[in-house]
Amino acid sequence: MALSLEQLWKGSLVVLAYLVFNTSINLFNRWCLGIYGFSFPVTVTVCHFAFAFLALSPFLLGLESYKKQHREAWRRDGKGFVAIGVFTAVNVACNNSSLVYLSLSMNQVITASMPVLTCAFAICIEKNYWPNNWQILGIIPICVGVMISVYEEAHNETLGVALCACATVANALRTALSSHLLSGKLDVFSMTWYTGPVAAVVLLPVALYREFSAVSEYAVTNMGPTVGILLGGSMLALTYNIVLFLTIKTLSGVTMNVMGNIKIIFLLLMSRVVLGELAEVDVRLASGVVLTFGGFFLYSYGTFQKMKSPPPPPPPA
């Protein structure tokens, strides 16, 4: 299959949108949950999923083209929707909990393994997915390079490592399964609408048990900021989730996670430039950057080669 100019620029726009909104949602969450002090991560996440469902409902319940597909979609992919929602909830809950016991750098080291895990799960879940040799050669140095770049010596408890590992596995499973479902008739709006309520329902008891009293007390004296954070964050999260599924549908879940790792390295370098610390780059960070971008070039070359080549014949029965 030849790679057309239209496919190239559309793919580039999708990658740019993913990087912009991924960075934006992470910065927003870091600001409101950490710097501003609105420390109710589960409540925020439940509101994000609930808002997405309510915002998309007029379109998916009102448009005739969508109304006809709901029963068939749930009959065909209902188990997948539930699994994606549960994996999303497990990822959010375990990842947020891991940061209580784990340094942020160690959290990033563990989550940097996402492309390898997603690739392994995609091979098992997707019938027609198999990376070529260039992609396999590129994925490993990308992961190792990010791990080397972000790691810092810190006190890390075993429970935190276990929670972060669970979150990473759940996220990889969600990505691989989403890629499988989106390769069919499903579009990104339906995927967001079907899976969001499942994640919200799974996380709602946790939010009520752990955060309801504290959120209520905070909202009484800070109603304006509370509404602004929840509403603004929900709109940003809705846009990000749509872009996330669009990236998976357009490029594949593995490629999306590769781009996430590249983003980490890019932000590390940009922070050094902005803070005037570029001269202080040590051998460890430099080695990680070289490994990551070297792996990225190999992976990109393999991806373009795969796009230009005809699909392989199915394996014999």
C-alpha positions as CSV (number, residue, x, y, z in Angstrom):
1,M,0.0,0.0,0.0
2,A,1.6,3.2,-1.1
3,L,1.7,6.1,1.4
4,S,0.0,9.1,-0.2
5,L,0.7,12.7,0.6
6,E,-2.8,13.0,2.0
7,Q,-2.2,10.2,4.5
8,L,1.2,11.7,5.4
9,W,-0.2,15.2,6.4
10,K,-3.3,13.7,8.1
11,G,-1.1,11.4,10.1
12,S,1.2,14.4,11.0
13,L,-1.8,16.5,12.1
14,V,-3.0,13.6,14.3
15,V,0.4,13.2,15.9
16,L,0.6,17.0,16.5
17,A,-2.9,17.0,18.1
18,Y,-2.0,14.1,20.3
19,L,1.2,15.7,21.6
20,V,-0.5,19.0,22.2
21,F,-3.5,17.7,24.1
22,N,-1.6,15.0,25.9
23,T,0.8,17.6,27.2
24,S,-2.1,20.0,28.0
25,I,-4.1,17.5,30.0
26,N,-1.0,16.4,32.0
27,L,-0.1,20.1,32.8
28,F,-3.6,20.9,33.7
29,N,-3.9,17.9,36.1
30,R,-0.5,18.7,37.6
31,W,-1.6,22.3,38.2
32,C,-5.1,21.6,39.7
33,L,-4.2,18.5,41.7
34,G,-0.8,19.6,42.9
35,I,0.0,23.2,42.6
36,Y,-3.5,24.7,43.1
37,G,-4.3,22.1,45.7
38,F,-7.6,20.6,44.3
39,S,-6.3,17.2,45.5
40,F,-9.3,15.0,44.5
41,P,-8.0,12.9,41.6
42,V,-10.7,10.2,41.5
43,T,-13.5,12.8,41.7
44,V,-11.9,14.7,38.9
45,T,-11.6,11.6,36.8
46,V,-15.2,10.5,37.4
47,C,-16.4,14.0,36.4
48,H,-14.3,13.8,33.2
49,F,-15.9,10.5,32.1
50,A,-19.5,11.6,33.1
51,F,-19.1,14.9,31.2
52,A,-17.9,13.1,28.1
53,F,-21.0,10.8,28.2
54,L,-23.4,13.7,28.7
55,A,-21.8,16.0,26.1
56,L,-21.8,13.4,23.4
57,S,-25.3,12.0,24.2
58,P,-27.3,14.5,22.1
59,F,-25.3,13.5,19.0
60,L,-25.2,9.7,19.6
61,L,-28.8,9.5,20.7
62,G,-30.2,12.1,18.3
63,L,-28.5,11.4,15.0
64,E,-30.1,8.6,13.0
65,S,-26.8,7.2,11.8
66,Y,-25.7,6.6,15.4
67,K,-29.1,5.5,16.8
68,K,-29.1,2.5,14.4
69,Q,-25.7,1.2,15.6
70,H,-26.0,1.0,19.4
71,R,-27.7,-2.4,19.8
72,E,-25.4,-4.0,17.2
73,A,-22.3,-2.3,18.6
74,W,-23.0,-3.6,22.1
75,R,-23.9,-7.1,20.8
76,R,-20.6,-7.2,18.8
77,D,-18.2,-5.4,21.1
78,G,-19.9,-5.0,24.4
79,K,-17.4,-7.1,26.3
80,G,-14.6,-5.0,24.8
81,F,-16.3,-1.8,25.9
82,V,-16.6,-3.1,29.5
83,A,-13.0,-4.3,29.5
84,I,-11.7,-1.0,28.2
85,G,-13.7,0.9,30.9
86,V,-12.4,-1.3,33.7
87,F,-8.8,-1.2,32.4
88,T,-9.1,2.6,32.3
89,A,-10.4,2.7,35.9
90,V,-7.6,0.4,37.1
91,N,-5.0,2.5,35.3
92,V,-6.2,5.7,36.8
93,A,-6.7,4.4,40.4
94,C,-3.4,2.5,40.5
95,N,-1.3,5.2,38.9
96,N,-2.6,7.9,41.2
97,S,-2.1,5.7,44.3
98,S,1.4,4.7,43.2
99,L,2.5,8.3,43.5
100,V,1.9,8.2,47.2
101,Y,4.7,5.7,47.6
102,L,6.8,6.3,44.5
103,S,8.9,9.1,43.1
104,L,7.6,10.7,39.9
105,S,10.8,9.7,38.1
106,M,10.4,6.0,39.0
107,N,6.8,6.2,37.9
108,Q,7.9,7.4,34.5
109,V,10.6,4.7,34.3
110,I,8.0,2.0,34.8
111,T,5.4,3.5,32.4
112,A,8.1,4.0,29.8
113,S,7.7,0.2,29.1
114,M,4.3,0.9,27.6
115,P,5.3,0.5,23.9
116,V,6.8,-3.0,24.5
117,L,3.7,-4.2,26.5
118,T,1.2,-2.7,24.1
119,C,3.1,-4.3,21.2
120,A,3.0,-7.7,22.9
121,F,-0.7,-7.4,23.8
122,A,-1.5,-6.2,20.2
123,I,0.1,-9.3,18.7
124,C,-2.1,-11.4,20.9
125,I,-5.4,-9.4,20.4
126,E,-5.2,-8.1,16.9
127,K,-5.2,-10.8,14.2
128,N,-3.4,-8.9,11.5
129,Y,-0.9,-7.0,13.7
130,W,2.8,-7.9,13.6
131,P,5.6,-5.4,13.8
132,N,8.5,-5.6,11.3
133,N,12.1,-6.0,12.3
134,W,12.8,-2.2,12.1
135,Q,9.9,-1.5,14.5
136,I,11.0,-4.2,16.9
137,L,14.6,-2.8,16.9
138,G,13.3,0.7,17.5
139,I,10.9,0.1,20.3
140,I,13.4,-1.3,22.8
141,P,15.9,1.6,22.7
142,I,13.0,4.1,22.9
143,C,11.9,2.5,26.2
144,V,15.4,2.1,27.6
145,G,16.4,5.6,26.6
146,V,13.4,7.2,28.4
147,M,14.1,5.0,31.5
148,I,17.7,6.2,31.6
149,S,16.8,9.8,31.1
150,V,14.1,10.2,33.7
151,Y,15.4,7.9,36.5
152,E,16.6,9.6,39.7
153,E,17.8,8.0,42.9
154,A,14.9,8.1,45.4
155,H,13.2,6.1,48.1
156,N,10.7,3.8,46.3
157,E,8.5,1.4,48.2
158,T,7.6,-2.0,46.8
159,L,3.9,-1.3,47.0
160,G,4.3,1.8,44.8
161,V,6.3,-0.2,42.2
162,A,3.5,-2.9,42.2
163,L,0.7,-0.3,41.9
164,C,2.5,1.5,39.0
165,A,3.2,-1.9,37.3
166,C,-0.5,-2.7,37.5
167,A,-1.4,0.7,36.1
168,T,1.0,0.2,33.2
169,V,-0.3,-3.2,32.3
170,A,-3.9,-2.0,32.5
171,N,-3.1,0.9,30.2
172,A,-1.3,-1.3,27.7
173,L,-4.3,-3.7,27.6
174,R,-6.7,-0.8,27.2
175,T,-4.6,0.6,24.3
176,A,-4.2,-2.7,22.5
177,L,-7.9,-3.6,22.9
178,S,-9.0,-0.1,21.8
179,S,-6.8,-0.5,18.7
180,H,-8.5,-3.8,17.9
181,L,-12.1,-2.4,18.3
182,L,-11.3,0.8,16.3
183,S,-9.9,-1.3,13.4
184,G,-13.6,-2.2,12.7
185,K,-16.7,-0.1,12.1
186,L,-16.4,1.8,15.4
187,D,-15.5,5.5,15.4
188,V,-13.8,7.6,18.0
189,F,-16.9,9.3,19.3
190,S,-18.8,6.0,19.9
191,M,-15.7,4.6,21.6
192,T,-15.5,7.5,24.0
193,W,-19.3,7.4,24.7
194,Y,-19.5,3.6,25.2
195,T,-16.4,3.2,27.5
196,G,-16.6,6.4,29.6
197,P,-19.6,5.5,31.7
198,V,-18.1,2.1,32.5
199,A,-14.9,3.7,33.9
200,A,-17.0,6.3,35.8
201,V,-19.2,3.6,37.4
202,V,-16.1,1.6,38.5
203,L,-14.4,4.7,40.0
204,L,-17.6,6.3,41.6
205,P,-17.6,4.1,44.8
206,V,-13.9,5.0,45.3
207,A,-14.6,8.7,44.8
208,L,-17.6,8.6,47.2
209,Y,-15.7,6.7,49.9
210,R,-12.4,8.5,49.8
211,E,-13.2,12.0,48.6
212,F,-16.9,13.0,48.9
213,S,-16.7,14.6,52.3
214,A,-13.5,16.6,51.5
215,V,-14.8,17.7,48.1
216,S,-18.1,18.8,49.6
217,E,-16.4,20.9,52.3
218,Y,-14.0,22.4,49.7
219,A,-16.9,23.3,47.3
220,V,-18.9,25.1,50.0
221,T,-16.2,27.8,50.4
222,N,-14.7,27.5,46.8
223,M,-17.7,27.0,44.5
224,G,-16.4,29.1,41.6
225,P,-13.0,27.4,41.4
226,T,-14.5,24.0,41.9
227,V,-16.9,24.4,39.0
228,G,-14.2,26.0,36.9
229,I,-11.7,23.2,37.5
230,L,-14.2,20.4,36.9
231,L,-15.9,22.0,33.9
232,G,-12.7,23.2,32.2
233,G,-10.9,20.0,32.9
234,S,-13.8,17.9,31.7
235,M,-13.9,19.8,28.3
236,L,-10.1,19.4,27.9
237,A,-10.3,15.7,28.9
238,L,-13.2,15.1,26.4
239,T,-11.1,16.6,23.6
240,Y,-8.0,14.6,24.6
241,N,-9.9,11.3,24.8
242,I,-11.3,11.8,21.3
243,V,-7.8,12.7,20.0
244,L,-6.4,9.7,21.9
245,F,-8.8,7.2,20.2
246,L,-8.2,9.0,16.8
247,T,-4.5,8.5,17.2
248,I,-5.0,4.8,18.0
249,K,-7.3,4.4,15.0
250,T,-5.1,6.3,12.6
251,L,-1.6,5.1,13.6
252,S,-2.0,2.1,16.1
253,G,-1.8,1.9,19.8
254,V,1.9,1.0,19.7
255,T,2.8,4.1,17.7
256,M,0.8,6.3,20.1
257,N,2.8,5.0,23.0
258,V,6.0,5.5,21.1
259,M,5.0,9.2,20.6
260,G,4.2,9.5,24.3
261,N,7.8,8.4,25.2
262,I,9.2,10.8,22.6
263,K,7.1,13.6,24.3
264,I,8.8,12.8,27.7
265,I,12.3,13.3,26.2
266,F,11.2,16.4,24.3
267,L,9.8,18.0,27.5
268,L,13.0,17.1,29.4
269,L,15.1,18.9,26.8
270,M,12.8,21.8,26.6
271,S,12.8,22.3,30.4
272,R,16.6,22.4,30.3
273,V,16.5,25.0,27.5
274,V,13.9,27.2,29.3
275,L,15.7,27.0,32.6
276,G,19.1,27.6,31.1
277,E,20.4,24.2,32.2
278,L,21.3,22.8,28.8
279,A,25.0,23.0,29.7
280,E,24.4,20.8,32.7
281,V,23.2,17.8,30.7
282,D,25.1,14.8,32.0
283,V,26.2,11.6,30.4
284,R,23.1,9.7,31.6
285,L,20.6,12.1,30.1
286,A,22.6,12.5,26.9
287,S,22.8,8.7,26.5
288,G,19.1,8.4,27.1
289,V,18.3,11.0,24.5
290,V,20.5,9.4,21.9
291,L,19.0,6.0,22.5
292,T,15.4,7.3,22.4
293,F,15.8,9.3,19.2
294,G,17.9,6.6,17.6
295,G,15.1,4.1,18.4
296,F,12.5,6.5,17.1
297,F,14.2,6.8,13.7
298,L,14.3,3.0,13.4
299,Y,10.7,2.7,14.4
300,S,9.6,5.5,12.1
301,Y,11.6,3.9,9.2
302,G,9.9,0.5,9.9
303,T,6.5,2.1,10.0
304,F,6.9,3.8,6.7
305,Q,8.2,0.6,5.2
306,K,5.2,-1.3,6.5
307,M,2.8,1.3,5.0
308,K,4.5,1.0,1.6
309,S,4.5,-2.8,1.6
310,P,1.5,-5.0,0.8
311,P,0.0,-6.8,3.8
312,P,1.4,-10.2,4.5
313,P,-0.6,-13.3,3.6
314,P,-2.6,-14.8,6.4
315,P,-0.9,-17.8,8.2
316,P,-1.9,-21.2,7.1
317,A,-4.8,-22.8,9.0
